Amino acid sequence: MESTTYALPATPKQIAYARALALRNQTLLPWEVQQDRRSLSAWIDEQAKMNPGAQESRPTSRQVAFAERLARIKRRAVPDECFRDKGLMSKWIDGNK
């Protein structure tokens, strides 16, 4: 008997999750990886471990809450760009204590 192994195709859920990870990590999802369930699973595991840089640069919920509390006390608005960068939020908080 001849032992031939056939690659199972990737499931639609796997492909959808892989595409979401590729968008999050700003990377390409290779075509050849999408053809095999096992290789796509390995690619997903690798990409899921990666930490996107955009999430790390956002202020924490505690920073945002504290800044909004300071803004109410000082009767000022927190600038929009502070909500997108942790460093800017920290500088705004330090300048408005």
Sequence and secondary structure as in RCSB ss.txt:
>XXXX:A:sequence
MESTTYALPATPKQIAYARALALRNQTLLPWEVQQDRRSLSAWIDEQAKMNPGAQESRPTSRQVAFAERLARIKR
RAVPDECFRDKGLMSKWIDGNK
>XXXX:A:secstr
           HHHHHHHHHHHHHHT    HHHHT HHHHHHHHHHHHH   HHHHTS  HHHHHHHHHHHHHHT
    GGGGT HHHHHHHHHHT 
